[in-house]
């Protein structure tokens, strides 16, 4: 790991000796004795408070890394100081090392109940005091370092998540295609982790046609996300093949075989839809089989084929169908059919077909994805085990379009 971003043994030692330690005791002699012990051990950043009120004021002005606190003080006792510090989010995790001349079991229980981190006896035993000071400062700085690292990673993941969402079609493009093609487009994307390996997209092919793809990269998380970015960048090289799904998938596969890590791959469905005639030309690379859904029937499209990124010799075949007015093309990722429902069984392709037809008959055709996912999330008992994508391309009937 980069020592600039991690706490090495050397800089941990330096951080401990430079730690801000506040000594709180109403007796000047005790403050001096504790200070001398700390200075002899190499600690250089010490401050002192005469009572609890003074301690809280100093802590508010300059947050220490450790407080060495006497229990029996006038005006505000050490117990009250502990409780006040634990009541504030700013100091709820501040290490408090309490010192007391009494060591009864009852007092120890009361001390820890008030919020103390640890307990040392009076009169001060220097080796014991130094050992406990070092231990709690080590914990303090290591936890802080882990927290800083976690925060850094969360910021990085959030930025990557935003970048990944930016790969999805912009609403302006979706709206333009809807208007030009006389269709309604529904889409839902959810990553199972901060980052995912699913992606869907659309682009104009010519004045009468649009391309639609759904991609699922193996795995999830950062590794799958990196491959998603890789595929997205590679697809842009083959714009001249957008009109030919089979040739597009072959070129994409040939390119990605060289760059995908061994054992990783992607499944994909790509279709070109002519919104004047409804003709659909498509090819598959091992993706879940899409449906064309009418009022009374469902046709299943053949999306079999070699997943992209596995072998360079893979070839793909163009198949055709027709999306009639009033019908919907529904594409989805396999999490919809492979996630157990509350009864323990997976929905499967047949179950999804039944669910699709049920919602087709009982709801608005253009709300199909929304209705299916409402049922899906109501039935699963766990969080998503994999990334989810669901896209529907609804070809509107003439009377619906006029309305």
N, C-alpha and C positions, 0 to 999 in steps of 0.2 A: 504493500500500500504506500501511497505517497505520504511521506512524513509531514508534508505541509497540511494534510487534511486528516491526520490521525495523531493520537497521543502516544508518542514513543516513550520508552523508559526514561530517557534523558530529559525530554521536555516535560514529562510528568513530574519528575523530581524538582525541576526548576519551578514549575507551577505551584507545587506544594509549598516550597520555601518562600515563594512570593505571595502566598495566599493572604487574604485580608482576614485577620483573626481579631475578634472583639472579645475582650475580657471584661466581665461584669461582676463587680464585687464591691460592697459598701466599705470594706476595710482596705485602706491604702496599702498596708503591709502585704496583704494577700495579692493585690493587683501587681505589686512590684515583684513578689516571689514568682508568680506565674509568668510574668513578663520576662524575668531573668532566665527561667527554665526554657522558654521558647526562643529567646535570643541565642542562648548557648547551643541550642539545636540547629540554629541557622535561619530561623524565621525572622523576616525583616519588616513585615507590614502589619504592625500591631496597633490597636486602638483600645481605649479604656472607657468604661462607664462606671459611675459611682452608685447607680441604682437602676431600677427597672424603667422609670420614666426616661432617664438619660439614655439608657440602652435603646429604647424604641425610637427616640429622636435620632440617634446616630445611625441606626439601621435604616430609617427612612431616608436619610441623606446620602448614605454610602453603604450599599448592601455588602455585608461581610460574606466570607465563604464558610466561616465557622464561628459559633458563639460558645464561649466558656462561661457558664452562668452559675452564680451562687444562688442557693435557694432562699436563704433567710436574709432578707433585706428590708429596710424600712420603706414606707409608702407603697411600693409595689413589689410583691414577692416574686421569686423565681417561677413559682407555679403560674402566677398571673401573666408573667412575661411569655412563658411557653404557650399558654392558651391564646394570648393575643397574636403571637406569631403564627400559630397554626390556623387561626381564623382568617388570615389574609392569604389570597392566592399567590402574592409575591413572595411570601416567606414560608409557605406551607411545607416546603421540602428543605428548608435551611437546617443544616446539622446543628443541634443544640447539645452540648456536652455539659451536663449538670454536675456540680460539685456540692457535697454536703458532708457534714460531720456525722450524721446519723445514717446507719445502714440497715435499718429494720426492714423486714419484708413488706410491711404495710406502707412505709415511705416509698420504697422502690415502686410498688404498684401505683401509688399516687403520682409519682414523678412521671412514669411512662404514660399514665392516663392523661396527664396534662399536656403531653406532646413531646417530651424529651427524647432525644435520639439515643443517648447513652448516659452512664452514671460513673463518676469517679469519686473516691473518698477524700475527705479532709482529715488530717493535714495532707497536703499534696505529696503524692509519691511520684517523683519525677519520671522514672522509667515507664510507669503505668500511664501517666498523663501524656507523655510523648508518643507512646505506642497508639493510644486511642486517638490523639490528634491526627497522627499520620494516617491511620486507617480510615477515619471519616473524611479527611481531605482527599485521599486517593479515591474513595467511593464518589465523592462530590464531583471531582474533575472527570472521572471516567464516565459517570452518568451524564454529565454535561456534554462530554465529547460525543457520546452515543446519541444524545438528544439533538445536538447540532448536526451530526451526520444524518440522522433520520429526517430532520427538517430539510436538509439540503436535498436528500433523495426525493422527498415528497415534492419539493419545488421542481426538481428535474422531471419527475414522473408527470406532474401536472402540466408542465410545458410540453412534454412528449404527447400527452393525451390530447391537448389542444391541437397539436400539429396533426395527430392522427385523425381527429374529427374534421380537420380542414381538408382531408383527402376526400371526404364524402361530398356528394354533389351539393352545390350551393342552392339555396331555395330559389334564387332568381333563375337558374337554369331549369330546375324542376318546373317552375311556373311557366316558363316559356314553352317547354315541351308540352305541358298540359294544354296550354292555349293553342299551340300550333297543331297538335295532334288530336285534340278533342278527347283527352283522356284524363283520368284522375290517378295520381301516383301516391301510393302509401308506402312508407318505409319506416322500419324501426331497427336501430342498432344499439346493442348494449354489450360492453366488454365484461367478462366475468371477473377480471382483475382491473387494476388501473389501466393497463394496456391490453389490447386484444389483437387477434390475428384475423378477424373477419373484415371484409370490406365489400361495398357494393358501389356501383357507379353507372353513369349514363353519359352519352355524348352524341351529338348530331352526326349522322353518317352522310346524309344528303338532305335535300329539301323535303323528302317524303319519309325518311327513315331515321330511327334512333337506335343506338346500341345500348344494351343493358347487360351488365355482368354482376355476378355474385361470386365472391372469392372467400375461401376458408383455408387459412394457413394452419398446418398441423401445430398442436401445442397452443399455449397461450402465454400471456405475460410479455416481458421485454423481448425475448427471442423471437416469438411469433410476430410481434409488432415490427421488429427490424426487417423481417422478411416481407411484411406487408408493404413497408416503405420501398423495399427493393423491387417488388412486383409493380407497384404503382409507377415508379420511375421507368421501369423497363417497358411497360405498356405504351408509354408515350413515343417510343422509338418506332412503333409499328402502326402509326395512324393510317398509313397507306393500305393497311389490311383490315381496317375496321369493318369494311363491307363484307368480309369473308371470314366467318367465325372459325372454320377449321384451319385455314391458313394462319389466322391470327394466333390461335392457341398453339399451333406447331412452332411458329417463330418465337413465341413467348417461352415455350418450354425449352427449346434449343438454347436460348439465351440463359435461362435460369438454371439449367443443369450444371453449368460451370460455376455459378455463384452461390447456389444453395448449399448449406452444410450437409454432410452425409446424414441420411435418415430423415431429413426434413423435406416437406413437399406442400403443395397446395391443391385443393380441389376447386373446380371453377365451372361455371355455366355462363356461356355468352350467347346472346341472341341479338339479331337485327330485326327490328319490327317496322314494317311499312304501315304507317298509320293511315294511308289512303286506301290500301287494299286489305289490310289486316294480315298480310303474309308474314310469317315468322320463319326465319332461317337461323338455325342454332347448332351449336356443338357443345359437347360436355367433356369434362376432365375429372370424372369420378365424383361429381357433386350430387347431393340429394336430388331426387327427380322432381322437377317443377310440375305444377298442375296448370292446365287451362280449364277454367271453371265456368260453366254455364248455369242457367237456372235449374236444369234437371240432370246435369251430368258433369263428370270430371274426366278429362283426358290427361294421362300421365306422359310426360315427355322423357325421351331416352337421353339421360345425361351421363351415361357410362362412358368410360374412356380412361386413359392413363392419367393419373394426377400429374400436374406440372412439376418439373424439377427433379424427376426421378431418373428417367432414361432419355438419352438424346434421340433414340430411334423412334420415339412415340409419334404416331400419326393420329389425325382426328378427322371425323366425317361430318359433313354438313347434312342436317336433316331439316325437314320443313313441316309446318303446320299452318293453321290460320286462326287468327284471333278475331272472331266475329264481333260485331257490335253487340254490346251487352255482356261480353265475356271478359274474364280476368285472367291474366298470367300471374301466378303466385310462385315466388322463389323463396327458399328458406335455408337456413343452416341446420346441421343435423342435431343440434341441441334440442330442437323442438320434438324430435321423434325418439331421442335417446335418453331423455331425463325422466326418471321415475315419477309417477304421479303419487298422490297420497295413499293409494291402495297398494303401491309397490310395483306396479307394472308400468313399463314404458308405453308411450302412446303408439309408437311405430308408424310406418307409412299408412297402413290401413286405418289406424285410429285417427291420424291427422286428416285423412280423406273424409272420414265420417264427421269430424269436427268442422271441417271446412264446409261441407254440404249443409250441416245443421245451421251454421251461422249465415250461410248464403240464403237459405230459405227463410230464416227468422229475422234477418236484419238487412240494413242497407248494403248493397253490393260494394259500394265505395268505402265502407267502414269495416271490411272483412279482416284486415290485419289487426286493427284495434280490438275487435271483438274476440278474435282467436287468442290474442295475447292476454286479454283479460281473463279468459278461462284458463289458459296455461299457467299464469302466475298464481291464480287462486288454487290450483291443484297441486303444484309442486311444494314440497315442504322445506326445501333447502334453497340456498342461494344458487345462482347459475353455475353449473359445473364447467361450462364452456361458453364461448362468445355466442351471441345471438344476433342473427340478421333475418329479417323478414321483409320482403318487398312485393308489392302487388301493383300491376299495371292494368288498370281498369279501362277498357275501351267502352266509352259511353254510347248508349243508344241515342239516335237522333232526337227523339222527344225529350230525353233527359238533358241533352246538350242545350236544346232550345230553352228549357226551363231554367 
